Amino acid sequence: MKLLEGKTALITGASKGIGRKIAEVFAQQGANVAFTYLSSVEKGQALEQELQAFGTQVKGYRSDASKFDQAEQLITDIVADFGTVDIVVNNAGITKDGLLMRMTEENWDDVIDVNLKSVFNITKAASKVMMKNRKGVFINMSSVVGVQGNAGQANYAASKAGIVGFSKSVAKELGSRNIRTNVVAPGFIRTEMTEVLDPKVVAGWEAGIPLKRAGEAEDVANVCLFLASDLAAYVTGQVIPVDGGML
Ligand SMILES: NC(=O)c1ccc[n+]([C@@H]2O[C@H](COP(=O)([O-])OP(=O)(O)OC[C@H]3O[C@@H](n4cnc5c(N)ncnc54)[C@H](OP(=O)(O)O)[C@@H]3O)[C@@H](O)[C@H]2O)c1
């Protein structure tokens, strides 16, 4: 028996990186997969093709998670196409790094909108469907940076810390409807988001990680699979680090 057989999952920001791997692992485990992308149109279309191999229903949507109206439309479209939504992984995220003294208002607003407001947008829209179903799962992608802070990432850290407070509140509000809400806090994971970093800085970080390596997207996807499945039926309101012991 596959862990997500018969479930419909939405993964935001799945054109690459962690979101892409989550989409693959979920489809492999029997889930019907709806996913979003924004600027990487070709990669999004390629993923839709690739996921067909798992034999479940799959569809990619070009949708900006930071826009309230687009998020509402997305959930309406998914319910029309798939019939329902059982699992949501709020994964879409960006960085626009800079020290506070040089951080522009635009870079602050963009990161908060894409990383944090998006989680409000999608959760609000999808929770209406889940409340009617009296079941559902939210998995929201934070970061160890949201817990410990990072010089040059005040906007990113604030957005990721905000996700923790939001998720713990929603877990309390929606628990009585059998809707679970948890947070995954990855450490340093090899994706396009992190490949821009100076290799010397990366080597320094890796040396400080107890497991002595960077994480892979699959490390994060496997924890999301556990949280999405009934194996985690009694887990809600938690923050699960996936960081090789970094925190
Ligand atoms: N990599 C790490 O070390 C690490 C550590 C901790 C937390 N995280 C978090 O994990 C998540 C995934 O990170 P990643 O490393 O996989 O990043 P990535 O490779 O840069 O992928 C980011 C994804 O988000 C999508 N996206 C960006 N803005 C969007 C928007 N407005 N609406 C919808 N989708 C949007 C991108 O789609 P398009 O390219 O199509 O625009 C892309 O698919 C992020 O929330 C990130 O903050 C990553």
The ligand as a Gaussian input file, in Angstrom:
#p B3LYP/6-31G(d) Opt

LIG

0 1
 N       17.579000      25.302000      -0.132000
 C       17.717000      25.486000       1.181000
 O       18.824000      25.356000       1.731000
 C       16.533000      25.845000       2.015000
 C       16.704000      25.899000       3.402000
 C       15.632000      26.219000       4.209000
 C       14.403000      26.484000       3.651000
 N       14.244000      26.440000       2.295000
 C       12.919000      26.749000       1.759000
 O       12.453000      25.677000       0.977000
 C       11.602000      26.172000      -0.063000
 C       12.132000      25.694000      -1.412000
 O       13.460000      26.151000      -1.558000
 P       14.425000      25.696000      -2.756000
 O       15.788000      25.689000      -2.235000
 O       13.866000      24.490000      -3.403000
 O       14.276000      26.963000      -3.717000
 P       14.327000      27.092000      -5.333000
 O       15.112000      25.977000      -5.922000
 O       14.744000      28.485000      -5.604000
 O       12.782000      26.901000      -5.740000
 C       11.833000      27.844000      -5.317000
 C       10.500000      27.505000      -5.930000
 O        9.541000      28.495000      -5.515000
 C        8.835000      28.945000      -6.658000
 N        8.325000      30.307000      -6.482000
 C        9.026000      31.420000      -6.212000
 N        8.203000      32.473000      -6.114000
 C        6.939000      31.996000      -6.312000
 C        5.640000      32.587000      -6.309000
 N        5.475000      33.900000      -6.084000
 N        4.578000      31.801000      -6.553000
 C        4.729000      30.472000      -6.782000
 N        5.923000      29.856000      -6.782000
 C        7.011000      30.619000      -6.559000
 C        9.819000      28.842000      -7.797000
 O        9.094000      28.773000      -9.007000
 P        9.567000      29.552000     -10.354000
 O       11.047000      29.306000     -10.514000
 O        8.711000      28.904000     -11.396000
 O        9.235000      30.999000     -10.134000
 C       10.510000      27.525000      -7.443000
 O        9.769000      26.436000      -7.934000
 C       11.608000      27.698000       0.079000
 O       10.492000      28.106000       0.843000
 C       12.888000      27.960000       0.858000
 O       12.837000      29.170000       1.574000
 C       15.279000      26.131000       1.463000

